[in-house]
Amino acid sequence: MDLKKTPKADLQNKKTLFFEIGLGLSLLAVLVAFNWTSREKTASLLVNMHQEIVEEEEQVPITQQEPPPPPEIPKIPQIPDVIDIVENDVDISSEFDFSESESNDNLFNDLAYVEKKQQVVEQEEEVDEVIPFAIVEEKPKFQGKDAKYFVDWIYSKLDGNYPQAAAENNIQGTVRISFTVNVDGSLSDIRSIRKADPLLEDCVIEIIKKSPKWTPGRQQQKPVKVTYQVPVHFKLQN
């Protein structure tokens, strides 16, 4: 005889309900688990925040600097009421005998030698100073005229006196002669400064040596030596 269950006692009809109940309980357990973890983290976070706030509120003690001590007042020296005067009995002689001193004679001789030496040096400087014609303040003059007239005087002496040997050998050219006008108007240091035939050079030099005295040049109102140059041209006529 087969046993048969009633529809109310058959649990297969309630399987879906049990499944839903189990699923709901599982979901509830998961939610409870998540809520529990979040609360712990929140609590720990609040504790940490509280600690940080407490640490920031720590106050640093204020240190006070002591003012420097006032400067010391200098002591005023005390002057004694009684001053001791020390007597000095040493006698100083102020009388000298210059007549018996040999050093004074040597001193006077040395001074005289120095003055004489200085005068000699000054004279040598004046003699050795030679100023070029172009820069001297007051230029020397020849027979009261400008120095360029000296060339005309040389040509006047050469007129008809052309060196015979030079003429025979058809020697021509230009001779440039340099000389110095001294403080007394005489001429010195006569020499050729341009290479030319010796016959022509010697002819001009001999004429310049016979020149009359010049009016010397002046520098700062004093007569000085002045160097001067003249060109002389020799040309034969056909």
C-alpha positions in Angstrom: 0.0 0.0 0.0 1.6 3.3 -1.1 1.7 6.2 1.5 0.6 9.5 0.2 1.4 12.9 1.7 -1.1 15.7 1.9 -0.3 18.8 -0.1 0.0 20.8 3.2 2.7 18.4 4.5 4.7 18.4 1.3 7.8 20.5 1.9 8.6 20.8 -1.8 5.9 23.4 -2.1 7.8 25.6 0.5 11.3 25.2 -1.1 11.1 28.6 -2.7 10.1 30.3 0.5 13.0 28.7 2.4 15.4 29.7 -0.3 14.2 33.4 -0.1 14.5 33.3 3.7 18.0 31.9 3.6 19.0 34.4 1.0 17.6 37.3 3.1 19.5 36.0 6.2 22.8 35.8 4.2 22.3 39.3 2.9 21.6 40.6 6.4 24.8 38.9 7.7 26.8 40.6 4.9 25.4 44.0 5.7 26.1 43.5 9.4 29.6 42.5 8.6 30.3 45.6 6.4 28.7 47.9 9.0 30.8 46.5 11.7 34.1 47.1 9.9 33.2 50.7 8.9 32.5 51.6 12.5 35.8 50.3 13.6 37.7 52.3 10.9 35.6 55.4 11.7 36.4 55.0 15.4 40.1 54.6 14.7 40.1 57.5 12.3 38.5 59.7 15.0 41.1 58.6 17.5 43.9 59.5 15.1 42.4 62.9 14.3 42.0 63.5 18.0 45.7 62.7 18.6 46.8 64.9 15.8 44.7 67.8 17.1 46.2 67.3 20.6 49.7 67.3 19.2 49.2 70.5 17.3 47.9 72.2 20.5 51.2 71.6 22.3 52.6 75.0 23.3 56.3 75.9 23.1 57.6 77.6 26.1 58.6 81.2 25.5 62.2 82.1 26.3 63.1 85.5 27.5 66.4 87.1 26.8 68.0 89.0 29.6 69.0 92.6 28.7 72.8 93.2 28.5 74.4 94.8 31.5 74.9 98.6 31.4 78.3 99.8 30.4 80.8 100.6 33.1 81.2 104.3 33.9 84.9 105.3 33.4 86.6 106.2 36.6 87.6 109.8 36.9 91.3 110.0 37.7 92.0 111.6 41.0 94.5 114.4 41.1 96.7 114.4 44.2 96.5 117.5 46.3 100.3 117.7 46.6 102.6 117.9 43.6 106.2 117.0 44.1 108.7 119.1 42.1 111.9 117.4 41.2 114.9 119.7 41.1 117.4 119.3 38.2 120.8 120.8 38.9 122.4 119.8 35.6 124.0 122.9 33.9 123.9 123.1 30.1 126.5 125.2 28.5 125.3 127.4 25.7 128.7 128.8 24.7 130.5 127.3 21.7 133.9 128.2 20.3 133.5 128.4 16.5 137.1 129.5 16.0 138.6 126.2 16.9 136.1 124.0 15.0 137.6 122.3 12.0 134.2 120.8 10.9 132.8 124.3 10.2 135.6 125.0 7.8 134.9 121.8 6.0 131.2 122.6 5.9 131.8 126.0 4.3 134.2 124.5 1.8 131.6 121.8 0.9 128.9 124.5 0.4 131.2 126.5 -1.8 132.0 123.4 -3.9 128.3 122.6 -4.3 127.5 126.1 -5.5 130.3 126.1 -7.9 129.3 122.6 -9.2 125.7 123.9 -9.6 126.8 126.9 -11.6 128.9 124.7 -13.9 126.0 122.4 -14.5 123.7 125.3 -15.3 126.2 126.7 -17.8 126.6 123.3 -19.5 122.8 122.9 -19.8 122.5 126.3 -21.4 125.4 125.5 -23.9 124.2 122.1 -24.8 120.5 123.1 -25.4 119.9 123.2 -29.2 116.4 124.0 -30.4 115.1 123.2 -34.0 114.4 126.2 -36.2 110.7 125.2 -36.6 109.8 125.3 -32.9 111.9 128.2 -31.5 109.8 131.1 -30.2 111.9 133.8 -31.8 113.7 132.6 -35.0 117.3 133.8 -35.8 117.7 136.4 -38.5 120.4 137.0 -41.1 121.4 140.6 -41.5 118.2 141.7 -39.9 116.0 139.8 -42.4 114.3 136.4 -42.5 116.6 133.4 -42.6 115.4 132.5 -46.1 117.5 135.4 -47.4 120.6 133.5 -46.4 120.1 131.2 -49.5 120.2 134.3 -51.8 123.5 135.4 -50.1 125.0 131.9 -50.8 123.9 132.1 -54.5 125.5 135.6 -54.8 128.8 134.1 -53.6 128.4 131.2 -56.1 127.7 133.5 -59.1 130.6 132.9 -61.5 132.3 130.6 -59.0 130.9 127.2 -60.1 133.4 124.6 -59.1 135.7 124.1 -62.1 136.2 120.4 -61.7 132.5 119.9 -61.3 131.7 121.9 -64.4 134.3 120.0 -66.4 132.8 116.6 -65.4 129.2 117.9 -65.8 128.4 117.4 -62.1 125.0 118.8 -61.0 122.7 118.3 -58.1 121.3 119.6 -54.8 123.3 120.1 -51.6 121.5 120.4 -48.3 123.6 121.8 -45.5 122.7 121.9 -41.8 124.3 124.3 -39.3 123.8 125.8 -35.8 123.3 129.5 -35.0 125.0 130.0 -31.7 123.9 132.4 -28.9 126.6 134.9 -30.1 125.4 134.8 -33.8 128.3 132.7 -35.1 127.8 129.5 -37.1 129.0 126.0 -36.1 128.4 122.3 -36.8 128.3 122.9 -40.5 127.7 119.6 -42.4 126.0 118.1 -45.3 122.9 116.0 -44.5 122.1 114.9 -48.1 124.5 112.7 -50.1 125.9 114.7 -53.0 129.1 115.1 -54.9 131.9 116.1 -52.5 133.0 118.9 -54.9 129.6 120.6 -54.5 129.4 120.0 -50.7 132.8 121.4 -50.0 132.1 124.5 -52.1 128.9 125.3 -50.1 130.5 124.6 -46.7 133.4 126.9 -47.4 130.9 129.7 -48.3 128.8 129.2 -45.2 131.9 129.4 -43.0 132.5 132.9 -44.3 129.0 134.0 -43.3 128.6 137.2 -41.2 127.1 136.8 -37.7 123.4 136.3 -37.3 120.9 137.6 -34.8 120.5 134.6 -32.5 117.1 133.0 -31.8 115.4 133.4 -28.4 113.4 131.1 -26.2 111.6 132.6 -23.2 113.5 135.9 -23.8 116.9 134.1 -23.6 119.3 133.6 -26.6 119.5 129.9 -27.5 121.2 127.7 -30.1 119.1 127.0 -33.1 119.7 124.5 -35.9 118.9 125.5 -39.5 119.1 123.9 -43.0 119.5 125.3 -46.4 119.2 123.7 -49.9 121.6 124.8 -52.6 120.9 123.7 -56.3 123.7 123.3 -58.8 122.7 123.4 -62.4 124.9 123.9 -65.5 123.7 126.1 -68.3 123.9 124.8 -71.8 
